[in-house]
Amino acid sequence: MDRRNFSKKMMMTGIALPAAGRILPDNGDQDKFKEEAGKYPARVFDVVVAGGGTAGVVAAVAAARNGAKTALIEGKGYAGGTVVEGGTALHSFFNLWKPFPGVQKRQVVKGIAQEIIDRLMVVGGTTGHGDVTGKIDYDCVCTAIDTELYKLVALEMLNEAGVSVFTNTLVAGAVVKRSSIEGVITQSRMGRELFRGRCFVDSTAYGDLSAFAGAEYKELNDHPVCNSMGLGNVNIEKLYAYLVKNNALGDLAYGMRSGKDGQIIRFGSESGYTIKGKLPQEFVDGVVSLGSGLITTTVHDNYLMFIKVNYKLPVSPTNRDEVAKAELKIRQNQYKTLELFRKYLPGCENAFIARTSPSLNIRRGRTITCDYDITLADVIEARHFDDDIMVYGFHDSAPRYQIRNGGTYGVPFKALIVKNIDNLLAAGMLITSDFQAHMSTRNTVCCMGQGQAAGTAAALCASRNIGTRDLKYSDLRAALEKGNVYFES
Ligand SMILES: Cc1cc2nc3c(=O)[nH]c(=O)nc-3n(C[C@H](O)[C@H](O)[C@H](O)COP(=O)(O)OP(=O)(O)OC[C@H]3O[C@@H](n4cnc5c(N)ncnc54)[C@H](O)[C@@H]3O)c2cc1C
């Protein structure tokens, strides 16, 4: 009897088939169990990308476009990750030019990241790149997205590139021989499988694959976790007028909204989370104590795309049990935030929670040790390297931290090469241990650029059957330029 029919028969007879190996009889040890390894199906690819989020989607598309037979393994039922669950807007395709008189605005990230925006524009899923003005304008450019259309566009682009996409499939382990990964062990409703590959990309945000493969990592737990909600039935113009009247408006941007250009697409209270404007004190104290605030973007009339609700965990978010408690707490705080919005903010009287993230988000979970760790000095001194794979010009803590002269710094290839492993690259929020350097590299557009580099490099390494450290930079650079990646020199 084959495995499928065997499983079916077991289900019909009401006997559950263990997800992994056979469970051995316990010997009276109630708090432990033993599992016997079984024999599972294996699939063979050139490149296996673990995690189909912000960086992973781009990595998989890049790998496939560069000729690799590519698998993308994603735990959720859609692609997109934190870019569709986390925050205000995509930061940033541009340099932070405004504080530097004479410095020109320029788009410094292009490639697949820009292609996604172009595709979203066609389906009404983005505001486009809107300049930020108002009292807080150091944020320079706001590119907001429709979370749901992003998921659609991401899956379509993966499909068109020929990526084999395995959604609802969890990376659950790694088979490692000496210093190379042989395969990724997964778990899904189809049971356990092995995805063999020649080169691997870890874009799981938490660095699950690297951790399973025995890589070095840190768990810094230096950010709150968050669940961002979308609020429907909001009168944006009424809310905007109220903030202006009360001298409480902070940043402001105009762009495409519900098919019309020149609309408000981003606005917030005077200082984002702390709201120092002239809003009712009870509202201000309430949202601050709930870890929330009023800084948001929108792609549609009557909708606030992201209202964040933060919560600081006592331990690292890899602790499943603490996260379970926080999932409840954050949902309670979301509802309380909604109540405050309804009570105090004109335009929000009839608002409702239209969307939440399926699970809480984190600004960083594990930080994986790579051959190079980008420092704050690298970022603010606008340093470039002889193995740059992209340039980037945004910092989340501007104006406190700026990139020198409104320029860019380079992300070196060695910052993506996971230490002590021959065929594993990392891309996304899981690189860069320095808190303030990470406040730049973790942003969505930087993660996407890293993804394009990691996927391209993985495809080249797989086709040549070489390790990541043996790839010639000139070959990687040529392939990235062919993929429309922008470099400054
Ligand atoms: C609350 C919040 C607000 C933010 N605001 C902004 C902002 O305004 N602008 C900005 O530019 N950036 C913002 N960021 C940062 C940015 O969104 C993230 O750093 C970035 O999206 C991370 O991309 P990533 O590819 O590393 O991870 P993700 O996009 O999270 O992708 C990881 C993917 O891996 C999958 N995965 C994880 N583990 C497994 C596993 N074991 N098996 C299979 N799949 C797995 C996940 O489901 C997910 O799809 C914010 C972040 C947060 C948390």
Ligand as a Chemical Component Dictionary entry (heavy atoms), coordinates in Angstrom:
data_LIG
# 
_chem_comp.id                   LIG 
_chem_comp.type                 NON-POLYMER 
_chem_comp.pdbx_formal_charge   0 
_chem_comp.three_letter_code    LIG 
# 
loop_
_chem_comp_atom.comp_id 
_chem_comp_atom.atom_id 
_chem_comp_atom.alt_atom_id 
_chem_comp_atom.type_symbol 
_chem_comp_atom.charge 
_chem_comp_atom.model_Cartn_x 
_chem_comp_atom.model_Cartn_y 
_chem_comp_atom.model_Cartn_z 
_chem_comp_atom.pdbx_ordinal 
LIG C1  C1  C 0 5.675  46.515 13.023 1  
LIG C2  C2  C 0 6.660  46.731 11.938 2  
LIG C3  C3  C 0 6.618  47.915 11.225 3  
LIG C4  C4  C 0 7.511  48.135 10.196 4  
LIG N1  N1  N 0 7.427  49.296 9.468  5  
LIG C5  C5  C 0 8.183  49.447 8.365  6  
LIG C6  C6  C 0 7.985  50.553 7.482  7  
LIG O1  O1  O 0 7.139  51.404 7.701  8  
LIG N2  N2  N 0 8.777  50.631 6.387  9  
LIG C7  C7  C 0 9.723  49.699 6.098  10 
LIG O2  O2  O 0 10.381 49.800 5.068  11 
LIG N3  N3  N 0 9.939  48.650 6.937  12 
LIG C8  C8  C 0 9.188  48.497 8.039  13 
LIG N4  N4  N 0 9.374  47.430 8.877  14 
LIG C9  C9  C 0 10.499 46.520 8.628  15 
LIG C10 C10 C 0 10.240 45.570 7.496  16 
LIG O3  O3  O 0 8.851  45.419 7.260  17 
LIG C11 C11 C 0 10.870 44.209 7.768  18 
LIG O4  O4  O 0 12.151 44.342 8.322  19 
LIG C12 C12 C 0 10.974 43.407 6.481  20 
LIG O5  O5  O 0 9.718  43.351 5.843  21 
LIG C13 C13 C 0 11.497 42.024 6.785  22 
LIG O6  O6  O 0 11.592 41.293 5.601  23 
LIG P1  P1  P 0 12.124 39.799 5.653  24 
LIG O7  O7  O 0 12.096 39.291 4.270  25 
LIG O8  O8  O 0 13.391 39.728 6.412  26 
LIG O9  O9  O 0 11.051 39.022 6.543  27 
LIG P2  P2  P 0 9.528  38.738 6.245  28 
LIG O10 O10 O 0 8.978  39.678 5.255  29 
LIG O11 O11 O 0 8.860  38.639 7.554  30 
LIG O12 O12 O 0 9.573  37.313 5.558  31 
LIG C14 C14 C 0 9.821  36.133 6.270  32 
LIG C15 C15 C 0 8.939  35.053 5.667  33 
LIG O13 O13 O 0 9.396  33.793 6.098  34 
LIG C16 C16 C 0 8.281  33.009 6.484  35 
LIG N5  N5  N 0 8.785  32.053 7.475  36 
LIG C17 C17 C 0 9.323  32.323 8.672  37 
LIG N6  N6  N 0 9.719  31.191 9.267  38 
LIG C18 C18 C 0 9.419  30.175 8.419  39 
LIG C19 C19 C 0 9.602  28.760 8.479  40 
LIG N7  N7  N 0 10.184 28.153 9.520  41 
LIG N8  N8  N 0 9.171  28.029 7.422  42 
LIG C20 C20 C 0 8.583  28.631 6.336  43 
LIG N9  N9  N 0 8.391  29.964 6.254  44 
LIG C21 C21 C 0 8.823  30.715 7.277  45 
LIG C22 C22 C 0 7.282  34.016 7.036  46 
LIG O14 O14 O 0 5.971  33.510 7.013  47 
LIG C23 C23 C 0 7.482  35.190 6.100  48 
LIG O15 O15 O 0 6.654  35.137 4.968  49 
LIG C24 C24 C 0 8.486  47.172 9.907  50 
LIG C25 C25 C 0 8.537  45.986 10.627 51 
LIG C26 C26 C 0 7.617  45.758 11.636 52 
LIG C27 C27 C 0 7.653  44.466 12.381 53 
# 
loop_
_chem_comp_bond.comp_id 
_chem_comp_bond.atom_id_1 
_chem_comp_bond.atom_id_2 
_chem_comp_bond.value_order 
_chem_comp_bond.pdbx_ordinal 
LIG C1  C2  SING 1  
LIG C2  C3  SING 2  
LIG C2  C26 DOUB 3  
LIG C3  C4  DOUB 4  
LIG C4  N1  SING 5  
LIG C4  C24 SING 6  
LIG N1  C5  DOUB 7  
LIG C5  C6  SING 8  
LIG C5  C8  SING 9  
LIG C6  O1  DOUB 10 
LIG C6  N2  SING 11 
LIG N2  C7  SING 12 
LIG C7  O2  DOUB 13 
LIG C7  N3  SING 14 
LIG N3  C8  DOUB 15 
LIG C8  N4  SING 16 
LIG N4  C9  SING 17 
LIG N4  C24 SING 18 
LIG C9  C10 SING 19 
LIG C10 O3  SING 20 
LIG C10 C11 SING 21 
LIG C11 O4  SING 22 
LIG C11 C12 SING 23 
LIG C12 O5  SING 24 
LIG C12 C13 SING 25 
LIG C13 O6  SING 26 
LIG O6  P1  SING 27 
LIG P1  O7  DOUB 28 
LIG P1  O8  SING 29 
LIG P1  O9  SING 30 
LIG O9  P2  SING 31 
LIG P2  O10 DOUB 32 
LIG P2  O11 SING 33 
LIG P2  O12 SING 34 
LIG O12 C14 SING 35 
LIG C14 C15 SING 36 
LIG C15 O13 SING 37 
LIG C15 C23 SING 38 
LIG O13 C16 SING 39 
LIG C16 N5  SING 40 
LIG C16 C22 SING 41 
LIG N5  C17 SING 42 
LIG N5  C21 SING 43 
LIG C17 N6  DOUB 44 
LIG N6  C18 SING 45 
LIG C18 C19 SING 46 
LIG C18 C21 DOUB 47 
LIG C19 N7  SING 48 
LIG C19 N8  DOUB 49 
LIG N8  C20 SING 50 
LIG C20 N9  DOUB 51 
LIG N9  C21 SING 52 
LIG C22 O14 SING 53 
LIG C22 C23 SING 54 
LIG C23 O15 SING 55 
LIG C24 C25 DOUB 56 
LIG C25 C26 SING 57 
LIG C26 C27 SING 58 
# 
